[in-house]
Amino acid sequence: MITFFLSIALGILFLMLFSLYRALFGPTILDRLIGVNAIGSKTVVLLLLIGFLYERVDMFVDIALAYAFLNFVAVLAASRYFHKRKGLYEESFMD
């Protein structure tokens, strides 16, 4: 069972590379925010898998919930900031 959880965790880490690419090289700020949010969501799943691997799911569920809440608030605050700045749908200035 440990090899199953470990292989799933490695698969999720591999999929996080695609979200990291979108977060770094996204053409718009909205694409970058979605990439960062996807990385945060996958990190929550990874925390739960680590909890299963260490057989301490009760502790890692609390950590995962706190991280999910912080990720949600951070992406919400960043999207509100860029929406007020009217730069949410424009191309990024880093290109």
Backbone as a chain_set.jsonl record, in Angstrom:
{"seq": "MITFFLSIALGILFLMLFSLYRALFGPTILDRLIGVNAIGSKTVVLLLLIGFLYERVDMFVDIALAYAFLNFVAVLAASRYFHKRKGLYEESFMD", "coords": {"N": [[0.823, -1.191, 0.0], [2.029, 1.159, 0.633], [3.716, 1.633, -1.538], [1.826, 2.193, -3.474], [0.659, 4.645, -2.575], [2.961, 6.192, -2.658], [3.618, 6.149, -5.383], [1.4, 7.475, -6.438], [1.778, 9.976, -5.251], [4.183, 10.755, -6.479], [3.264, 10.919, -9.097], [1.482, 13.071, -8.865], [3.286, 15.062, -8.193], [4.665, 15.189, -10.606], [2.602, 16.138, -12.251], [2.33, 18.624, -11.14], [4.344, 20.069, -12.274], [3.383, 20.957, -14.735], [1.488, 22.835, -13.925], [3.215, 24.576, -12.659], [4.672, 25.492, -14.841], [2.638, 26.931, -16.142], [2.166, 28.847, -14.215], [4.556, 30.254, -14.193], [5.093, 31.014, -16.894], [2.716, 31.954, -17.939], [0.549, 33.587, -20.243], [-1.197, 35.632, -19.411], [-2.092, 37.413, -16.401], [-4.175, 36.202, -15.125], [-3.927, 33.531, -15.965], [-1.576, 32.907, -14.613], [-2.423, 33.144, -11.944], [-4.296, 31.054, -11.835], [-2.583, 28.911, -12.267], [-1.001, 29.025, -9.923], [-2.977, 28.553, -8.013], [-3.724, 25.958, -8.727], [-1.375, 24.587, -8.107], [-1.395, 24.918, -5.339], [-3.717, 23.461, -4.674], [-3.01, 20.884, -5.431], [-0.944, 20.513, -3.655], [-2.282, 20.283, -1.251], [-3.469, 17.773, -1.565], [-1.139, 16.257, -1.718], [-0.171, 16.613, 0.892], [-2.083, 15.168, 2.315], [-1.583, 12.619, 1.305], [0.996, 12.222, 2.296], [0.345, 12.103, 4.972], [-1.024, 9.646, 4.974], [1.121, 7.989, 4.337], [2.831, 8.237, 6.566], [1.154, 7.309, 8.455], [-0.313, 9.073, 10.059], [-2.747, 10.492, 9.673], [-4.634, 12.114, 10.915], [-3.24, 14.318, 11.945], [-2.132, 15.444, 9.61], [-4.373, 16.11, 8.138], [-5.37, 18.358, 9.43], [-3.268, 20.142, 8.919], [-3.401, 20.207, 6.123], [-5.954, 21.31, 5.72], [-5.618, 23.864, 6.827], [-3.658, 24.849, 5.095], [-5.073, 24.781, 2.67], [-7.054, 26.685, 3.18], [-5.462, 29.008, 3.504], [-4.335, 29.129, 0.941], [-6.619, 29.559, -0.617], [-7.498, 32.072, 0.356], [-5.284, 33.661, -0.281], [-5.147, 33.535, -3.114], [-7.634, 34.619, -3.703], [-7.321, 37.211, -2.645], [-5.219, 38.152, -4.256], [-6.41, 38.039, -6.797], [-8.461, 39.886, -6.446], [-6.957, 42.192, -6.017], [-5.631, 42.474, -8.526], [-7.86, 42.738, -10.141], [-8.954, 45.157, -9.275], [-6.896, 46.762, -10.083], [-7.199, 46.653, -12.741], [-5.795, 44.882, -14.326], [-6.137, 42.209, -14.76], [-6.862, 40.721, -17.016], [-5.107, 41.478, -18.924], [-2.08, 41.222, -20.931], [0.953, 39.973, -19.532], [3.58, 41.969, -18.069], [6.122, 41.056, -18.061], [7.127, 39.839, -20.278]], "CA": [[0.0, 0.0, 0.0], [2.929, 2.314, 0.667], [4.181, 1.908, -2.9], [0.716, 2.811, -4.194], [0.584, 6.052, -2.196], [4.177, 6.849, -3.122], [3.522, 6.349, -6.829], [0.407, 8.533, -6.659], [2.417, 11.242, -4.876], [5.132, 11.107, -7.542], [2.457, 11.343, -10.245], [0.974, 14.42, -8.599], [4.44, 15.965, -8.323], [4.904, 15.366, -12.04], [1.553, 17.008, -12.782], [2.549, 19.98, -10.632], [5.263, 20.754, -13.185], [2.572, 21.656, -15.737], [0.929, 24.026, -13.274], [4.333, 25.494, -12.441], [4.944, 26.131, -16.131], [1.581, 27.918, -16.378], [2.335, 29.944, -13.252], [5.741, 31.044, -14.534], [5.095, 31.528, -18.254], [1.359, 32.224, -18.408], [0.498, 34.844, -20.998], [-1.907, 36.667, -18.666], [-2.009, 37.282, -14.95], [-5.201, 35.232, -14.749], [-3.32, 32.213, -16.135], [-0.609, 32.718, -13.529], [-3.187, 32.893, -10.715], [-4.86, 29.712, -11.92], [-1.468, 27.987, -12.058], [-0.646, 29.026, -8.501], [-4.071, 27.908, -7.306], [-3.635, 24.521, -8.998], [-0.261, 24.07, -7.317], [-1.862, 24.851, -3.954], [-4.681, 22.366, -4.527], [-2.264, 19.622, -5.488], [-0.166, 20.417, -2.429], [-3.197, 19.772, -0.225], [-3.577, 16.321, -1.787], [0.147, 15.682, -1.324], [-0.112, 16.571, 2.356], [-2.902, 14.044, 2.768], [-0.862, 11.388, 0.979], [2.085, 12.104, 3.268], [-0.3, 11.635, 6.192], [-1.252, 8.215, 4.845], [2.412, 7.293, 4.363], [3.342, 8.229, 7.935], [0.068, 6.804, 9.297], [-0.735, 10.16, 10.951], [-3.682, 11.249, 8.837], [-5.333, 13.111, 11.718], [-2.422, 15.528, 12.036], [-1.93, 16.035, 8.291], [-5.635, 16.695, 7.684], [-5.403, 19.717, 9.977], [-2.298, 20.954, 8.169], [-3.921, 20.371, 4.765], [-7.075, 22.257, 5.763], [-5.071, 25.206, 7.033], [-2.988, 25.255, 3.859], [-6.105, 25.036, 1.664], [-7.675, 27.97, 3.502], [-4.505, 30.068, 3.174], [-4.227, 29.193, -0.511], [-7.84, 30.182, -1.119], [-7.502, 33.494, 0.708], [-4.219, 34.341, -1.016], [-5.546, 33.68, -4.519], [-8.749, 35.556, -3.714], [-6.786, 38.558, -2.432], [-4.447, 38.542, -5.437], [-7.324, 38.302, -7.909], [-9.147, 41.144, -6.148], [-5.987, 43.259, -6.245], [-5.425, 42.674, -9.957], [-9.116, 43.201, -10.715], [-9.053, 46.597, -9.002], [-5.849, 47.408, -10.873], [-7.619, 46.471, -14.14], [-4.748, 44.171, -15.042], [-6.35, 40.774, -14.629], [-6.98, 40.074, -18.317], [-4.104, 41.987, -19.852], [-0.874, 40.428, -21.013], [1.896, 40.319, -18.458], [4.587, 42.943, -18.429], [7.429, 40.444, -17.928], [7.56, 39.251, -21.559]], "C": [[0.871, 1.261, 0.0], [3.415, 2.656, -0.731], [3.077, 2.557, -3.739], [0.629, 4.304, -3.879], [1.802, 6.833, -2.68], [4.132, 7.093, -4.626], [2.486, 7.419, -7.178], [1.009, 9.894, -6.334], [3.418, 11.678, -5.931], [4.403, 11.551, -8.813], [1.917, 12.755, -10.068], [2.109, 15.439, -8.685], [4.78, 16.225, -9.782], [3.861, 16.294, -12.66], [1.69, 18.448, -12.295], [3.512, 20.765, -11.519], [4.502, 21.521, -14.269], [1.95, 22.926, -15.159], [2.021, 25.055, -12.999], [4.709, 26.213, -13.729], [3.913, 27.219, -16.412], [1.734, 29.108, -15.442], [3.527, 30.822, -13.616], [5.63, 31.724, -15.893], [3.707, 31.794, -18.803], [1.286, 33.539, -19.152], [-0.233, 35.966, -20.256], [-1.746, 36.419, -17.176], [-3.045, 36.281, -14.451], [-4.678, 33.807, -14.9], [-2.33, 31.914, -15.02], [-1.318, 32.431, -12.202], [-3.797, 31.493, -10.706], [-3.772, 28.667, -11.721], [-1.062, 27.889, -10.605], [-1.726, 28.338, -7.68], [-4.046, 26.394, -7.52], [-2.489, 23.887, -8.216], [-0.679, 23.932, -5.85], [-2.832, 23.713, -3.724], [-3.982, 21.016, -4.552], [-1.401, 19.431, -4.253], [-1.022, 19.896, -1.282], [-3.329, 18.256, -0.354], [-2.271, 15.629, -1.393], [0.295, 15.604, 0.193], [-0.937, 15.409, 2.908], [-2.228, 12.707, 2.462], [0.315, 11.166, 1.923], [1.526, 11.627, 4.609], [-0.599, 10.144, 6.147], [0.054, 7.437, 4.92], [2.975, 7.189, 5.777], [2.336, 7.694, 8.956], [-0.32, 7.79, 10.39], [-1.693, 11.075, 10.2], [-4.354, 12.352, 9.642], [-4.549, 14.414, 11.823], [-2.317, 16.228, 10.677], [-3.219, 16.592, 7.693], [-5.751, 18.126, 8.191], [-4.463, 20.646, 9.209], [-2.82, 21.22, 6.763], [-5.083, 21.356, 4.725], [-6.589, 23.693, 5.963], [-4.397, 25.709, 5.769], [-4.007, 25.565, 2.762], [-6.782, 26.376, 1.906], [-6.741, 29.13, 3.154], [-4.34, 30.232, 1.668], [-5.442, 29.895, -1.112], [-7.849, 31.682, -0.853], [-6.448, 34.256, -0.088], [-4.589, 34.549, -2.482], [-6.712, 34.643, -4.646], [-8.261, 36.997, -3.553], [-5.999, 39.029, -3.655], [-5.367, 38.844, -6.609], [-8.103, 39.595, -7.685], [-8.222, 42.336, -6.401], [-5.808, 43.535, -7.738], [-6.706, 43.119, -10.653], [-9.296, 44.701, -10.481], [-8.029, 47.382, -9.802], [-6.152, 47.358, -12.363], [-6.543, 45.764, -14.954], [-4.939, 42.677, -15.045], [-6.349, 40.075, -15.986], [-5.964, 40.574, -19.32], [-2.896, 41.068, -19.874], [0.102, 40.902, -19.946], [2.985, 41.239, -18.983], [5.984, 42.34, -18.389], [7.953, 39.903, -19.245], [8.402, 40.189, -22.367]], "O": [[0.495, 2.29, -0.56], [3.518, 3.831, -1.082], [3.36, 3.376, -4.613], [0.538, 5.131, -4.786], [1.688, 7.997, -3.064], [4.569, 8.146, -5.091], [2.684, 8.185, -8.121], [0.78, 10.862, -7.059], [3.494, 12.865, -6.248], [4.865, 12.447, -9.519], [1.898, 13.542, -11.014], [1.919, 16.546, -9.189], [5.14, 17.342, -10.155], [4.192, 17.136, -13.495], [1.226, 19.38, -12.952], [3.494, 21.996, -11.513], [4.922, 22.605, -14.676], [1.895, 23.96, -15.824], [1.785, 26.26, -13.094], [5.027, 27.402, -13.713], [4.266, 28.306, -16.868], [1.465, 30.246, -15.828], [3.499, 32.026, -13.364], [6.024, 32.881, -16.039], [3.532, 31.855, -20.02], [1.903, 34.518, -18.732], [0.085, 37.138, -20.457], [-1.316, 35.346, -16.752], [-2.813, 35.588, -13.46], [-4.954, 32.959, -14.052], [-2.258, 30.784, -14.538], [-0.876, 31.582, -11.428], [-3.807, 30.826, -9.671], [-4.007, 27.645, -11.075], [-0.805, 26.795, -10.102], [-1.412, 27.609, -6.739], [-4.319, 25.633, -6.592], [-2.623, 22.769, -7.718], [-0.352, 22.94, -5.2], [-2.78, 23.06, -2.681], [-4.324, 20.115, -3.786], [-1.152, 18.297, -3.845], [-0.536, 19.148, -0.434], [-3.301, 17.541, 0.648], [-2.289, 14.547, -0.806], [0.832, 14.627, 0.715], [-0.526, 14.748, 3.862], [-2.293, 11.775, 3.264], [0.595, 10.029, 2.304], [2.164, 10.836, 5.302], [-0.449, 9.447, 7.151], [0.098, 6.35, 5.497], [3.537, 6.157, 6.143], [2.617, 7.631, 10.153], [-0.622, 7.39, 11.514], [-1.472, 12.283, 10.106], [-4.618, 13.426, 9.102], [-5.136, 15.495, 11.794], [-2.403, 17.453, 10.598], [-3.164, 17.463, 6.825], [-6.186, 19.01, 7.454], [-4.814, 21.782, 8.89], [-2.697, 22.337, 6.26], [-5.185, 22.153, 3.792], [-7.099, 24.621, 5.335], [-4.551, 26.876, 5.409], [-3.821, 26.516, 2.002], [-7.055, 27.12, 0.964], [-7.178, 30.124, 2.574], [-4.218, 31.353, 1.175], [-5.306, 30.726, -2.01], [-8.171, 32.47, -1.741], [-6.697, 35.38, -0.523], [-4.365, 35.628, -3.03], [-6.772, 35.411, -5.606], [-8.735, 37.897, -4.246], [-6.107, 40.192, -4.045], [-5.135, 39.804, -7.344], [-8.376, 40.323, -8.639], [-8.649, 43.361, -6.933], [-5.83, 44.688, -8.167], [-6.637, 43.817, -11.665], [-9.734, 45.427, -11.373], [-8.267, 48.536, -10.16], [-5.434, 47.96, -13.162], [-6.4, 46.023, -16.148], [-3.99, 41.939, -15.309], [-5.878, 38.943, -16.091], [-5.965, 40.129, -20.468], [-2.7, 40.249, -18.977], [0.083, 42.056, -19.519], [3.27, 41.279, -20.18], [6.954, 43.048, -18.658], [9.125, 39.536, -19.325], [8.839, 39.839, -23.464]]}, "num_chains": 1, "name": "protein.A"}
